[in-house]
Amino acid sequence: MVASASERNRAARELFAPLAPTYDRYARLLSFGQDPRWRSFLVSQLEAGPGDTVLDVACGTGAVAIELARRHGCRVVGVDQSPEMLAEGRRRVEAAGLAGRVELREGRAEDLPFEDAAFAGLTFTYLLRYVDDPAAAIRELARVVRPGGRVAMLEFSVPSRPLPRLAWEAYVRLGLPAAGRVVSPGWAEVGGFLGPSIRAFWEEYPLDRLRGIWEGAGIGQVDARLLSLGGGLVVWGTRGG
């Protein structure tokens, strides 16, 4: 039986649905140009080739899926719960000339509509803060990756060093909400939401605990890199046999 979307899932969908047409532009602007750099590093951690099919979960408007196809020459299936984001993503895929290699589908990370070991690798972006049980979500993601396949994630992080942490707190408490209000009511809501969401997630799931969750799901050789003075984090590992 397919599990229904949780309140957390529905809230995330409602929050981001109105932003689909402007998502990529303002994600770049409000991150001071860092978001595309982080996504590029995420894609670089995947090992795939022209004969492989990779799954991109929480694909949004298709930015990672497009870069995966371009960089690795692989086929990509993207999954997201938001029809609005997927519509914008399909438009971008078509504009990039990749409709034959990138397919975007509606679906939820916690209940993927694919067979075991169906993919050569998997990426996911800004996902775990929006699921009720991150450990169960990671197990479901690992399930569809073949043994030896790479799994990689991108998430916002909280800087640990004092000066970057002060700058981060000032931005998420004051700068980001103010900038969001300038853009639109929808971005104003996101601007007020992100700081508390990111902070709360890492308080509950520090990196050592997250590593343990990955290893418990059968993903080994787990490594991580903080980016942009600790504002972003990419984690990757290899699906065990």
C-alpha atoms as a printed R data frame, in Angstrom:
    type eleno elety resid chain resno      x      y       z
1   ATOM     1    CA   MET     A     1  0.000  0.000   0.000
2   ATOM     2    CA   VAL     A     2  1.297  3.475  -0.856
3   ATOM     3    CA   ALA     A     3  1.618  5.667   2.235
4   ATOM     4    CA   SER     A     4 -0.184  8.988   2.095
5   ATOM     5    CA   ALA     A     5  1.711 12.245   2.311
6   ATOM     6    CA   SER     A     6  2.357 13.460   5.845
7   ATOM     7    CA   GLU     A     7  1.591 16.918   7.166
8   ATOM     8    CA   ARG     A     8  5.277 17.776   6.797
9   ATOM     9    CA   ASN     A     9  5.201 16.676   3.145
10  ATOM    10    CA   ARG     A    10  2.080 18.710   2.441
11  ATOM    11    CA   ALA     A    11  3.477 21.796   4.147
12  ATOM    12    CA   ALA     A    12  6.652 21.630   2.041
13  ATOM    13    CA   ARG     A    13  4.662 21.246  -1.152
14  ATOM    14    CA   GLU     A    14  2.413 24.209  -0.307
15  ATOM    15    CA   LEU     A    15  5.399 26.355   0.671
16  ATOM    16    CA   PHE     A    16  7.326 25.893  -2.565
17  ATOM    17    CA   ALA     A    17  4.575 25.367  -5.154
18  ATOM    18    CA   PRO     A    18  4.072 29.092  -5.916
19  ATOM    19    CA   LEU     A    19  7.819 29.587  -6.389
20  ATOM    20    CA   ALA     A    20  8.400 27.181  -9.279
21  ATOM    21    CA   PRO     A    21  8.731 29.757 -12.110
22  ATOM    22    CA   THR     A    22 11.242 31.869 -10.158
23  ATOM    23    CA   TYR     A    23 12.884 29.177  -8.014
24  ATOM    24    CA   ASP     A    24 16.227 28.850  -9.793
25  ATOM    25    CA   ARG     A    25 16.733 32.571 -10.252
26  ATOM    26    CA   TYR     A    26 16.127 33.519  -6.630
27  ATOM    27    CA   ALA     A    27 17.779 30.425  -5.132
28  ATOM    28    CA   ARG     A    28 20.934 31.631  -6.887
29  ATOM    29    CA   LEU     A    29 20.443 35.245  -5.842
30  ATOM    30    CA   LEU     A    30 19.509 34.633  -2.209
31  ATOM    31    CA   SER     A    31 22.428 32.201  -1.750
32  ATOM    32    CA   PHE     A    32 24.866 34.780  -3.195
33  ATOM    33    CA   GLY     A    33 25.518 32.474  -6.128
34  ATOM    34    CA   GLN     A    34 26.464 29.496  -3.961
35  ATOM    35    CA   ASP     A    35 23.522 27.179  -4.721
36  ATOM    36    CA   PRO     A    36 24.659 26.389  -8.315
37  ATOM    37    CA   ARG     A    37 28.222 25.772  -7.066
38  ATOM    38    CA   TRP     A    38 26.955 23.345  -4.424
39  ATOM    39    CA   ARG     A    39 24.831 21.478  -6.957
40  ATOM    40    CA   SER     A    40 27.804 21.210  -9.301
41  ATOM    41    CA   PHE     A    41 29.935 19.688  -6.550
42  ATOM    42    CA   LEU     A    42 27.117 17.272  -5.702
43  ATOM    43    CA   VAL     A    43 27.000 16.089  -9.324
44  ATOM    44    CA   SER     A    44 30.783 15.663  -9.372
45  ATOM    45    CA   GLN     A    45 30.577 13.081  -6.580
46  ATOM    46    CA   LEU     A    46 28.427 10.713  -8.631
47  ATOM    47    CA   GLU     A    47 30.047  7.982 -10.687
48  ATOM    48    CA   ALA     A    48 27.997  7.295 -13.818
49  ATOM    49    CA   GLY     A    49 28.430  6.902 -17.549
50  ATOM    50    CA   PRO     A    50 26.456  6.922 -20.806
51  ATOM    51    CA   GLY     A    51 25.060  3.437 -20.198
52  ATOM    52    CA   ASP     A    52 23.755  4.206 -16.713
53  ATOM    53    CA   THR     A    53 20.458  5.492 -15.338
54  ATOM    54    CA   VAL     A    54 20.602  7.733 -12.267
55  ATOM    55    CA   LEU     A    55 17.762  8.748  -9.968
56  ATOM    56    CA   ASP     A    56 17.502 12.356  -8.743
57  ATOM    57    CA   VAL     A    57 15.111 12.597  -5.785
58  ATOM    58    CA   ALA     A    58 13.496 15.908  -4.769
59  ATOM    59    CA   CYS     A    59 14.500 17.038  -8.251
60  ATOM    60    CA   GLY     A    60 12.524 20.288  -8.106
61  ATOM    61    CA   THR     A    61 12.954 22.222 -11.337
62  ATOM    62    CA   GLY     A    62 15.483 19.760 -12.720
63  ATOM    63    CA   ALA     A    63 18.747 21.645 -12.167
64  ATOM    64    CA   VAL     A    64 20.656 18.631 -10.827
65  ATOM    65    CA   ALA     A    65 19.064 16.211 -13.303
66  ATOM    66    CA   ILE     A    66 20.118 18.414 -16.223
67  ATOM    67    CA   GLU     A    67 23.669 18.728 -14.941
68  ATOM    68    CA   LEU     A    68 23.905 14.978 -14.323
69  ATOM    69    CA   ALA     A    69 22.899 14.267 -17.928
70  ATOM    70    CA   ARG     A    70 25.271 16.874 -19.311
71  ATOM    71    CA   ARG     A    71 28.299 15.970 -17.204
72  ATOM    72    CA   HIS     A    72 28.047 12.182 -17.129
73  ATOM    73    CA   GLY     A    73 26.135 11.456 -20.330
74  ATOM    74    CA   CYS     A    74 23.771  9.227 -18.358
75  ATOM    75    CA   ARG     A    75 20.016  8.893 -18.439
76  ATOM    76    CA   VAL     A    76 18.291 10.550 -15.471
77  ATOM    77    CA   VAL     A    77 14.943  9.966 -13.824
78  ATOM    78    CA   GLY     A    78 13.868 12.791 -11.524
79  ATOM    79    CA   VAL     A    79 11.219 12.458  -8.818
80  ATOM    80    CA   ASP     A    80  9.459 15.233  -6.913
81  ATOM    81    CA   GLN     A    81  6.153 15.541  -5.051
82  ATOM    82    CA   SER     A    82  5.362 18.983  -6.521
83  ATOM    83    CA   PRO     A    83  3.500 19.104  -9.870
84  ATOM    84    CA   GLU     A    84  4.332 22.801 -10.085
85  ATOM    85    CA   MET     A    85  8.073 22.229  -9.742
86  ATOM    86    CA   LEU     A    86  7.918 19.329 -12.191
87  ATOM    87    CA   ALA     A    87  6.128 21.455 -14.786
88  ATOM    88    CA   GLU     A    88  8.882 24.052 -14.622
89  ATOM    89    CA   GLY     A    89 11.480 21.285 -14.648
90  ATOM    90    CA   ARG     A    90 10.037 19.717 -17.813
91  ATOM    91    CA   ARG     A    91 10.105 23.124 -19.485
92  ATOM    92    CA   ARG     A    92 13.785 23.502 -18.574
93  ATOM    93    CA   VAL     A    93 14.639 19.959 -19.703
94  ATOM    94    CA   GLU     A    94 12.978 20.617 -23.063
95  ATOM    95    CA   ALA     A    95 14.830 23.922 -23.437
96  ATOM    96    CA   ALA     A    96 18.122 22.149 -22.689
97  ATOM    97    CA   GLY     A    97 17.476 19.614 -25.458
98  ATOM    98    CA   LEU     A    98 17.532 16.722 -22.988
99  ATOM    99    CA   ALA     A    99 13.967 15.429 -23.210
100 ATOM   100    CA   GLY     A   100 15.273 12.115 -24.537
101 ATOM   101    CA   ARG     A   101 17.566 11.558 -21.558
102 ATOM   102    CA   VAL     A   102 15.857 13.238 -18.592
103 ATOM   103    CA   GLU     A   103 12.438 12.083 -17.408
104 ATOM   104    CA   LEU     A   104 10.673 13.788 -14.498
105 ATOM   105    CA   ARG     A   105  7.966 11.987 -12.526
106 ATOM   106    CA   GLU     A   106  5.725 12.812  -9.606
107 ATOM   107    CA   GLY     A   107  6.487 10.745  -6.521
108 ATOM   108    CA   ARG     A   108  7.610 10.762  -2.895
109 ATOM   109    CA   ALA     A   109 11.047  9.920  -1.539
110 ATOM   110    CA   GLU     A   110  9.556  7.773   1.214
111 ATOM   111    CA   ASP     A   111  7.755  5.483  -1.254
112 ATOM   112    CA   LEU     A   112  9.631  5.305  -4.543
113 ATOM   113    CA   PRO     A   113  7.819  3.567  -7.439
114 ATOM   114    CA   PHE     A   114 10.876  1.562  -8.556
115 ATOM   115    CA   GLU     A   115 12.273 -1.951  -8.201
116 ATOM   116    CA   ASP     A   116 15.190 -2.763  -5.902
117 ATOM   117    CA   ALA     A   117 18.645 -1.900  -7.320
118 ATOM   118    CA   ALA     A   118 17.088 -0.161 -10.336
119 ATOM   119    CA   PHE     A   119 19.623  2.681 -10.587
120 ATOM   120    CA   ALA     A   120 23.369  3.083 -10.999
121 ATOM   121    CA   GLY     A   121 23.415  6.013  -8.579
122 ATOM   122    CA   LEU     A   122 21.217  8.506  -6.784
123 ATOM   123    CA   THR     A   123 21.291 12.159  -5.789
124 ATOM   124    CA   PHE     A   124 18.962 14.127  -3.541
125 ATOM   125    CA   THR     A   125 18.842 17.794  -2.639
126 ATOM   126    CA   TYR     A   126 17.315 19.631   0.342
127 ATOM   127    CA   LEU     A   127 15.164 16.618   1.211
128 ATOM   128    CA   LEU     A   128 15.628 15.313   4.740
129 ATOM   129    CA   ARG     A   129 14.222 18.397   6.507
130 ATOM   130    CA   TYR     A   130 10.888 17.688   4.823
131 ATOM   131    CA   VAL     A   131 10.371 14.028   5.787
132 ATOM   132    CA   ASP     A   132  9.071 12.682   9.083
133 ATOM   133    CA   ASP     A   133 11.653  9.898   9.405
134 ATOM   134    CA   PRO     A   134 15.028 10.615   7.751
135 ATOM   135    CA   ALA     A   135 16.342  7.132   8.579
136 ATOM   136    CA   ALA     A   136 13.404  5.449   6.820
137 ATOM   137    CA   ALA     A   137 13.805  7.813   3.857
138 ATOM   138    CA   ILE     A   138 17.492  6.944   3.511
139 ATOM   139    CA   ARG     A   139 16.686  3.230   3.617
140 ATOM   140    CA   GLU     A   140 14.152  3.716   0.830
141 ATOM   141    CA   LEU     A   141 16.647  5.688  -1.269
142 ATOM   142    CA   ALA     A   142 19.348  3.062  -0.758
143 ATOM   143    CA   ARG     A   143 16.927  0.294  -1.741
144 ATOM   144    CA   VAL     A   144 16.721  1.427  -5.360
145 ATOM   145    CA   VAL     A   145 20.501  1.789  -5.876
146 ATOM   146    CA   ARG     A   146 22.473 -1.189  -7.147
147 ATOM   147    CA   PRO     A   147 25.436 -2.491  -5.096
148 ATOM   148    CA   GLY     A   148 28.490 -0.364  -5.757
149 ATOM   149    CA   GLY     A   149 26.402  2.644  -6.803
150 ATOM   150    CA   ARG     A   150 27.084  6.086  -5.378
151 ATOM   151    CA   VAL     A   151 24.534  8.015  -3.290
152 ATOM   152    CA   ALA     A   152 25.069 11.761  -2.780
153 ATOM   153    CA   MET     A   153 23.103 14.487  -1.018
154 ATOM   154    CA   LEU     A   154 23.178 18.279  -0.778
155 ATOM   155    CA   GLU     A   155 21.786 20.153   2.202
156 ATOM   156    CA   PHE     A   156 22.109 23.552   3.824
157 ATOM   157    CA   SER     A   157 24.313 23.488   6.901
158 ATOM   158    CA   VAL     A   158 25.107 25.662   9.894
159 ATOM   159    CA   PRO     A   159 28.697 26.969  10.117
160 ATOM   160    CA   SER     A   160 30.564 25.838  13.224
161 ATOM   161    CA   ARG     A   161 33.296 28.485  13.342
162 ATOM   162    CA   PRO     A   162 32.344 31.589  15.342
163 ATOM   163    CA   LEU     A   163 32.607 34.341  12.695
164 ATOM   164    CA   PRO     A   164 30.870 32.410   9.874
165 ATOM   165    CA   ARG     A   165 28.201 31.339  12.383
166 ATOM   166    CA   LEU     A   166 27.572 34.963  13.386
167 ATOM   167    CA   ALA     A   167 27.267 35.965   9.729
168 ATOM   168    CA   TRP     A   168 24.958 33.002   9.024
169 ATOM   169    CA   GLU     A   169 22.701 33.842  11.984
170 ATOM   170    CA   ALA     A   170 22.479 37.485  10.940
171 ATOM   171    CA   TYR     A   171 21.553 36.502   7.397
172 ATOM   172    CA   VAL     A   172 18.902 33.882   8.203
173 ATOM   173    CA   ARG     A   173 17.357 35.957  11.012
174 ATOM   174    CA   LEU     A   174 17.359 39.348   9.275
175 ATOM   175    CA   GLY     A   175 18.784 39.447   5.752
176 ATOM   176    CA   LEU     A   176 17.015 36.472   4.200
177 ATOM   177    CA   PRO     A   177 13.509 37.349   5.459
178 ATOM   178    CA   ALA     A   178 13.995 40.963   4.374
179 ATOM   179    CA   ALA     A   179 15.216 39.944   0.924
180 ATOM   180    CA   GLY     A   180 12.318 37.520   0.565
181 ATOM   181    CA   ARG     A   181  9.831 40.267   1.333
182 ATOM   182    CA   VAL     A   182 11.303 42.348  -1.481
183 ATOM   183    CA   VAL     A   183 10.826 39.514  -3.989
184 ATOM   184    CA   SER     A   184  7.292 38.229  -3.235
185 ATOM   185    CA   PRO     A   185  5.015 37.038  -0.419
186 ATOM   186    CA   GLY     A   186  5.956 33.422  -1.208
187 ATOM   187    CA   TRP     A   187  9.672 34.108  -0.952
188 ATOM   188    CA   ALA     A   188  9.048 36.115   2.236
189 ATOM   189    CA   GLU     A   189  7.507 32.989   3.774
190 ATOM   190    CA   VAL     A   190 10.457 30.866   2.685
191 ATOM   191    CA   GLY     A   191 12.879 33.493   3.982
192 ATOM   192    CA   GLY     A   192 11.376 33.269   7.440
193 ATOM   193    CA   PHE     A   193 11.148 29.469   7.365
194 ATOM   194    CA   LEU     A   194 14.618 28.376   6.252
195 ATOM   195    CA   GLY     A   195 16.783 29.474   9.192
196 ATOM   196    CA   PRO     A   196 14.749 27.737  11.918
197 ATOM   197    CA   SER     A   197 14.272 24.669   9.694
198 ATOM   198    CA   ILE     A   198 17.992 24.272   8.997
199 ATOM   199    CA   ARG     A   199 19.001 24.941  12.597
200 ATOM   200    CA   ALA     A   200 16.461 22.469  14.023
201 ATOM   201    CA   PHE     A   201 17.459 19.718  11.609
202 ATOM   202    CA   TRP     A   202 21.162 19.847  12.455
203 ATOM   203    CA   GLU     A   203 20.451 20.034  16.163
204 ATOM   204    CA   GLU     A   204 18.578 16.733  15.874
205 ATOM   205    CA   TYR     A   205 20.743 15.135  13.182
206 ATOM   206    CA   PRO     A   206 24.376 16.219  13.589
207 ATOM   207    CA   LEU     A   207 26.762 14.843  10.989
208 ATOM   208    CA   ASP     A   208 27.891 11.876  13.095
209 ATOM   209    CA   ARG     A   209 24.287 10.769  13.559
210 ATOM   210    CA   LEU     A   210 23.611 11.270   9.854
211 ATOM   211    CA   ARG     A   211 26.612  9.098   8.971
212 ATOM   212    CA   GLY     A   212 25.232  6.389  11.218
213 ATOM   213    CA   ILE     A   213 21.864  6.560   9.457
214 ATOM   214    CA   TRP     A   214 23.537  6.156   6.079
215 ATOM   215    CA   GLU     A   215 25.626  3.226   7.284
216 ATOM   216    CA   GLY     A   216 22.543  1.642   8.854
217 ATOM   217    CA   ALA     A   217 20.866  1.810   5.430
218 ATOM   218    CA   GLY     A   218 23.736 -0.128   3.844
219 ATOM   219    CA   ILE     A   219 25.682  2.839   2.465
220 ATOM   220    CA   GLY     A   220 29.388  2.641   3.242
221 ATOM   221    CA   GLN     A   221 32.502  4.743   2.661
222 ATOM   222    CA   VAL     A   222 30.503  7.783   3.765
223 ATOM   223    CA   ASP     A   223 32.340 11.079   3.309
224 ATOM   224    CA   ALA     A   224 31.303 14.719   3.542
225 ATOM   225    CA   ARG     A   225 32.488 18.190   2.589
226 ATOM   226    CA   LEU     A   226 31.379 21.510   3.982
227 ATOM   227    CA   LEU     A   227 31.124 24.263   1.376
228 ATOM   228    CA   SER     A   228 31.080 28.076   1.498
229 ATOM   229    CA   LEU     A   229 32.405 28.386   5.066
230 ATOM   230    CA   GLY     A   230 29.947 25.755   6.253
231 ATOM   231    CA   GLY     A   231 26.760 27.077   4.682
232 ATOM   232    CA   GLY     A   232 26.345 24.005   2.493
233 ATOM   233    CA   LEU     A   233 27.141 20.321   2.923
234 ATOM   234    CA   VAL     A   234 27.525 17.470   0.448
235 ATOM   235    CA   VAL     A   235 27.545 13.892   1.772
236 ATOM   236    CA   TRP     A   236 28.256 10.844  -0.371
237 ATOM   237    CA   GLY     A   237 28.786  7.118   0.009
238 ATOM   238    CA   THR     A   238 28.628  3.764  -1.788
239 ATOM   239    CA   ARG     A   239 25.775  1.256  -1.655
240 ATOM   240    CA   GLY     A   240 26.986 -2.001  -0.187
241 ATOM   241    CA   GLY     A   241 26.389 -5.450  -1.680
